[in-house]
Amino acid sequence: MTTQTNATASTARLLPQLIKFGAVGAVGFGVNLVVFNVMLLIVLRNVQHATIYSTIIATVIAILTNWIGNRYWAFSGQRQQNAAREGVEFFVVSLATGTGIPLLCIWVSHYLLGLSNPVADNISANVVGLALGMLFRFALYRWWVFSPARAERKKAAAVREAQAATAQPSKSEPATVTGSTLARTPDGGLVGD
């Protein structure tokens, strides 16, 4: 009965988080699309390789937008204290799953399966690749970048360190011993017990 209740509670927490994650991703997609086109058609219009530069700039800004949305909304209760480390981890996961997985899907489709036409390439990269990338990205954000267990381990370690620091005398001050050694010896009870 409790296992079923725990599973239901876990699912109840997961669904809203997944919906928020999807909404943040949709905003990030919109930001990517707008920034790409503004850079390509207006800002970098007369620059050689404008498509490459526009893609890089739009991707970086979209990842930053997604990190802020996920950090402060979708995974707000799980964010790390060290924002810089979390940001780097988020960026690495975003690049690996947003670029690496679609590239892997294209490679499989194009070179292993021999489906070398524009429709197959679009389906493998922009349908299968993006869907798989989204699933892996959500899992890695939830269980690594914004992991609640990871935050709990850090808090527990900090508490242990604080307790150890207060329990041990300072190395600069000599420890003072008061009373006899006999008084500090634990009582073993009666002989033969």
C-alpha positions as a printed NumPy array, in Angstrom:
array([[  0.   ,   0.   ,   0.   ],
       [  2.788,   2.474,   0.872],
       [  4.75 ,   1.584,  -2.263],
       [  1.748,   2.419,  -4.39 ],
       [  1.217,   5.67 ,  -2.472],
       [  4.896,   6.646,  -2.884],
       [  4.748,   5.884,  -6.616],
       [  1.575,   7.955,  -6.977],
       [  3.124,  10.857,  -5.051],
       [  6.289,  10.657,  -7.145],
       [  4.256,  10.704, -10.366],
       [  2.185,  13.596,  -9.048],
       [  5.414,  15.607,  -8.511],
       [  6.96 ,  14.545, -11.822],
       [  4.098,  15.575, -14.126],
       [  3.995,  19.298, -13.189],
       [  7.787,  19.431, -13.411],
       [  7.687,  17.831, -16.857],
       [  5.055,  20.344, -18.002],
       [  7.153,  23.26 , -16.706],
       [ 10.227,  21.785, -18.394],
       [  8.3  ,  21.61 , -21.683],
       [  7.089,  25.201, -21.333],
       [ 10.626,  26.424, -20.645],
       [ 11.838,  24.458, -23.678],
       [  9.144,  26.039, -25.85 ],
       [ 10.222,  29.516, -24.727],
       [ 13.847,  28.581, -25.417],
       [ 12.885,  27.384, -28.897],
       [ 11.129,  30.703, -29.546],
       [ 14.129,  32.677, -28.289],
       [ 16.439,  30.594, -30.492],
       [ 14.252,  31.183, -33.533],
       [ 13.932,  34.949, -32.983],
       [ 17.61 ,  35.53 , -32.126],
       [ 18.763,  33.407, -35.081],
       [ 16.646,  35.347, -37.556],
       [ 17.486,  38.771, -36.082],
       [ 21.191,  37.956, -36.217],
       [ 21.006,  36.443, -39.703],
       [ 18.727,  39.001, -41.37 ],
       [ 19.62 ,  42.229, -39.552],
       [ 22.753,  42.244, -37.385],
       [ 25.054,  39.967, -39.396],
       [ 23.422,  40.48 , -42.786],
       [ 26.642,  41.388, -44.613],
       [ 29.008,  39.144, -42.641],
       [ 30.601,  36.072, -44.201],
       [ 29.447,  32.843, -42.473],
       [ 26.52 ,  34.697, -40.897],
       [ 24.566,  31.439, -40.645],
       [ 27.214,  29.822, -38.45 ],
       [ 27.611,  32.864, -36.195],
       [ 23.85 ,  33.316, -35.939],
       [ 23.41 ,  29.675, -34.95 ],
       [ 26.097,  29.87 , -32.26 ],
       [ 24.762,  33.115, -30.777],
       [ 21.141,  31.939, -30.852],
       [ 22.05 ,  28.594, -29.265],
       [ 24.012,  30.195, -26.431],
       [ 21.245,  32.714, -25.677],
       [ 18.575,  29.99 , -25.814],
       [ 20.583,  27.771, -23.431],
       [ 20.977,  30.722, -21.042],
       [ 17.227,  31.397, -21.24 ],
       [ 16.465,  27.725, -20.59 ],
       [ 18.852,  27.612, -17.623],
       [ 17.173,  30.619, -15.996],
       [ 13.698,  29.176, -16.632],
       [ 14.602,  25.717, -15.348],
       [ 16.598,  27.038, -12.368],
       [ 13.972,  29.471, -11.131],
       [ 10.775,  27.729, -12.204],
       [ 10.806,  24.083, -13.352],
       [ 13.457,  22.879, -10.876],
       [ 13.268,  25.785,  -8.402],
       [ 13.104,  23.573,  -5.32 ],
       [ 16.172,  21.608,  -6.382],
       [ 18.659,  24.194,  -7.562],
       [ 22.248,  24.099,  -6.334],
       [ 23.889,  26.673,  -4.097],
       [ 26.798,  26.968,  -6.549],
       [ 25.131,  28.664,  -9.524],
       [ 28.33 ,  28.738, -11.616],
       [ 28.834,  24.979, -11.347],
       [ 25.16 ,  24.353, -12.054],
       [ 25.336,  26.655, -15.089],
       [ 28.356,  24.836, -16.509],
       [ 26.71 ,  21.44 , -15.97 ],
       [ 23.489,  22.725, -17.555],
       [ 25.409,  24.062, -20.566],
       [ 27.289,  20.771, -21.041],
       [ 24.08 ,  18.716, -20.841],
       [ 22.304,  21.118, -23.216],
       [ 25.051,  20.929, -25.824],
       [ 25.445,  17.155, -25.537],
       [ 21.747,  16.372, -25.761],
       [ 20.727,  19.24 , -28.042],
       [ 23.491,  18.744, -30.574],
       [ 25.047,  15.342, -29.942],
       [ 21.896,  13.227, -29.963],
       [ 20.438,  14.731, -33.188],
       [ 23.856,  14.301, -34.854],
       [ 23.963,  10.67 , -33.726],
       [ 20.448,  10.117, -35.114],
       [ 21.444,  11.629, -38.468],
       [ 24.568,   9.488, -38.561],
       [ 22.558,   6.3  , -37.889],
       [ 19.878,   7.231, -40.42 ],
       [ 22.213,   8.492, -43.101],
       [ 25.175,   6.13 , -42.864],
       [ 23.955,   2.942, -41.182],
       [ 20.453,   2.756, -42.625],
       [ 21.3  ,   4.436, -45.949],
       [ 18.387,   6.895, -45.76 ],
       [ 20.133,   9.789, -47.47 ],
       [ 17.414,  12.164, -48.539],
       [ 16.315,  15.498, -47.033],
       [ 13.068,  14.093, -45.617],
       [ 14.846,  11.248, -43.795],
       [ 17.508,  13.656, -42.521],
       [ 14.858,  16.03 , -41.167],
       [ 12.924,  13.222, -39.509],
       [ 16.022,  11.707, -37.93 ],
       [ 17.44 ,  15.035, -36.678],
       [ 14.382,  17.182, -36.032],
       [ 11.854,  14.584, -34.902],
       [ 13.661,  11.548, -33.494],
       [ 16.809,  13.441, -32.453],
       [ 14.97 ,  16.301, -30.759],
       [ 12.555,  13.939, -28.982],
       [ 15.359,  11.712, -27.675],
       [ 17.416,  14.779, -26.771],
       [ 14.499,  16.209, -24.795],
       [ 14.043,  12.961, -22.836],
       [ 17.742,  12.661, -22.005],
       [ 17.948,  16.371, -21.174],
       [ 15.023,  16.165, -18.727],
       [ 16.483,  13.076, -17.057],
       [ 19.952,  14.613, -16.728],
       [ 18.57 ,  17.91 , -15.42 ],
       [ 16.344,  16.166, -12.891],
       [ 18.791,  13.538, -11.626],
       [ 22.129,  15.278, -12.071],
       [ 22.142,  19.065, -12.588],
       [ 19.199,  19.827, -10.251],
       [ 19.305,  16.575,  -8.25 ],
       [ 17.638,  16.894,  -4.834],
       [ 19.701,  13.951,  -3.514],
       [ 22.865,  15.767,  -4.505],
       [ 21.767,  18.895,  -2.646],
       [ 20.859,  16.811,   0.419],
       [ 24.282,  15.126,   0.395],
       [ 25.989,  18.526,   0.277],
       [ 23.866,  19.843,   3.158],
       [ 24.577,  16.728,   5.236],
       [ 28.308,  17.043,   4.557],
       [ 28.241,  20.712,   5.586],
       [ 26.421,  19.82 ,   8.814],
       [ 28.951,  17.07 ,   9.562],
       [ 31.839,  19.471,   8.933],
       [ 30.28 ,  22.1  ,  11.192],
       [ 29.707,  19.536,  13.94 ],
       [ 33.264,  18.222,  13.616],
       [ 34.672,  21.765,  13.759],
       [ 32.787,  22.573,  16.953],
       [ 33.594,  19.221,  18.587],
       [ 37.38 ,  19.411,  18.117],
       [ 39.535,  21.903,  20.03 ],
       [ 41.416,  24.418,  17.965],
       [ 44.958,  23.399,  17.006],
       [ 46.313,  26.8  ,  18.068],
       [ 44.939,  26.42 ,  21.594],
       [ 46.196,  23.533,  23.709],
       [ 43.518,  21.232,  25.025],
       [ 43.006,  21.581,  28.752],
       [ 42.486,  18.435,  30.773],
       [ 40.571,  18.691,  33.996],
       [ 39.822,  15.953,  36.495],
       [ 41.405,  12.577,  36.812],
       [ 41.747,   9.885,  34.193],
       [ 39.647,   7.586,  36.371],
       [ 36.715,   9.979,  36.189],
       [ 36.812,   9.933,  32.371],
       [ 37.062,   6.133,  32.117],
       [ 33.738,   4.468,  31.24 ],
       [ 32.251,   2.202,  33.887],
       [ 32.55 ,  -1.423,  32.807],
       [ 30.019,  -2.642,  35.363],
       [ 30.555,  -5.429,  37.863],
       [ 33.265,  -7.983,  37.313],
       [ 31.842, -11.069,  35.686],
       [ 28.904,  -9.279,  34.038]])
